[in-house]
Amino acid sequence: MKVGTDGILLGAWVEVAKAKHILDIGTGTGLIAIMLGQRNNIAQIDAVEIDETACEQARENMQAAPWSDRLRAIPLAIQDFALESTQQYDLIVSNPPFFSGGTFSDQADRNQVRHTTKMAHGDLLRAVRKLLAKEGKFALILPLIEGLRFEELARTYNLYCNKKTEVRPKADKNVGRLLMQFERQPKEQIQDQLVIQATDKANDWTAAFRALTNIFYL
């Protein structure tokens, strides 16, 4: 899978300052895990990926990072990892599958990423519930409707969305994505918006998007 805006947004947006142990669920080629290692210079970061080819590429990418000694790519399904692991994580992140139905493409790897066939959202929440530290945070990005459904489902697992950013591709466009942060205890939700593009011109980013992501671009 190519580097995408969703991964960039999540890796730049999530709070990392106090985390000592971080878990990236469904790391793909390692993008978010590497970004979090750049933003937090002490955290040990585990990155779980069910697809062995993607996990191997994630491992290669991690080895190229100056902070590679703090990154670990693990070729497992999160369901199996949650059963085996005894580690509690201060921060868990995921850019998860989001289509629960629809027509499947001819590309098996893309199906695996975009459809919830390998990691149902209930399985994801069960894993997070087991692995998240008492005061830990869980963050993810989803399309608007899937995100609202996920927020409702998360409450049945006693995980509560206390921070939400609505992402619009342009100011005059509908909300396309939700960045959400969950904790074990409900709090008053902090909510804001982020607009990515100032105009239709290529790479004409808004000042807010540049401020959020500029450390990751040359």
N, C-alpha and C positions, 0 to 999 in steps of 0.2 A: 504494500500500500504506500502511496506517495505521501509526503508531508502535506498535511491539510490544515486549513484554518482552524478547525475544531480543536485539534491537538495543540496548536500554537496558543489558542485562547486559554484552554484549560491549564496548560503548563505555565503560562504567564500570570493567570488570575488567582490561582489557589494560594491560600496562606501557608507559608512554609517555615517561617522564622523560628518557631520553637520545636519543630519536629526533629526527633533523633532517629526514628525508624519510620520509613515510608514504604508503602506498597503501591505499585502500579499494576492494576488488573487489566489484562489484555493489552500488553505493552506494544504489540505490533513490532515495529522495527526499532523501538526503544526511545522514540522522540521525547515523550513526556518525562520519562525517567531521567534522561540526560539533561533536559531543561531544569528539572528540580534539583539535580546535583549541581548545576551551575548557580542556582539561586540560594542554595543552602550548603555551606561548606563543611558541615559536620555530619549530616544525616547519612545513615546506611540505607540504601535503596534496593529493595527487591522488586523485580519486574517479572510477572507471571504471564506466559503466553502459551496457549494450547497448540498452536501451529509450529511444528519443529523447524521448518524452513525460516519462518519469520523470526523465531526465537534465536536461531543461529545468526541471522542478520543483525538482530538487536545486540547480540553479544559482540559481534565484530564492530558495530558502531560504538558501543560502550568502551571497548578497548582503545578506541581512538580518542576518547575524551581524557583530558588531563586529570579528571577525578575518577578514573576507571576503577580504582581500588575500592570505591564505595558503591559500586554498581554490580548487581548480580541478576542475570537473566535465567529464569527457571522454566523449563519446558513442561509445564503441567496445566491441566484444566484447573480453574480456580476452585471448583468443587472438591477436587482431590487435594489441592494445596491446603485448603481450609481444614480438611480432616487431619492432615499430617502436621501442620505447623502449630507450634506453641508460642510463637512470637506475637506480641500485642503491638499494634502500630499506632503511632501518634497521628499519622495522616495516611489515608487511603485515597487513591485517585483512580478514575476510570473514564475512558472514552468508549462506552460500551456499544454493542449492537443495538439498533433501534427499530428496525422493521419487524413487527410481529406477524406479518402476513405479506401478501402480494406475490407478484411473479418473480421467480428465481431466474437469475442470469445464468449464462453458460460458464461463468468463471467461479469455480468452487471457492477460491480464497475470498473473493469479494462477497459471495453469499455468506460465508462464515462471519465476516465482519459486520455486514449490514443487516442480517437477519438474526433473530434471537433463537436460533436453532441449537447453538452450542452453549450459550450462556443465557438462559432465561433470566429475566430481571428478578424473579423470586430467588433464584439460585445466587445471584449476585448479592442481594440483600442478606440472605442467610450467611454467606461468607463474610460480608462486612460486619454483621452483627457479632460473629464469633471472633474476628481478628482485630476489631477496633478497640483501642485502649479506652478506659473509662472516660477520659477527657479528650479523646481523639476526635478528629474531623474526617469526614468522607465527602469528596467533591467529584462531580462529574458534569458532563455536558451532553445535552440531548435536544432534539427538535422540540418545538413548543408543545405540541399535543402529547407526545411521548413523555416529555418532562413533567407535565402536569399529572399525567397518569402515574408516573413513577413516584412523584411526591406523595400522592394519595396512598399508593401501595407501601411506601416506606414507613408511613405512620403505623401500619399494621405490624411492622417489625420494630416499633418503638425507636425509629430514627426520624428526626424532625429537621426540616429545612429551615435554617435560621439566616441564610444569606442567599440572595438570588439576583442575578444580573440578566436582564432581557437583552438579547443581542439582535440588532437590526443590521441588515446589509447596507442600507442607506436610511437616512432620516425619514424619507417618505415611503419606506417599505414596511411590511408587517414584521413582527418579531419572528426570527427564524430559528434561534437557538436559546436555550436556557442554561446558564452556568449556575449550578446549585451546590450548596454546602450543607451537610447534615451533621447533627450531633445526637447524642443519646438523650439529652434533655431539651424540651421545647423552650424556646426563647422568642422574644419579639423579633420578627423577621426584618432584616435589612434588605431593601430592594432598590435597585437602580437600573439604568440602561446604558448600553454601549452601542454606538454606531460605528461601523467599520469603514465604509467608503464615504468620502465627502461628495464626490461626483461619480459619473459613469466612466471617467477617465481611468485607465489602468494604473493601479498602485497609488491612486490619490487618496491616501488614508487620512482619516480624521486625526486631529491632535490627540484625542483620547486613546485611539488605537495605537498610535505611535508611542505615546507615553507608556502604555502597558507592555508593548512587545519590542521596543527598539533594541534592547540588549541582545536580542536573538538574531538580528539582521545585520549584515555587513554594510 
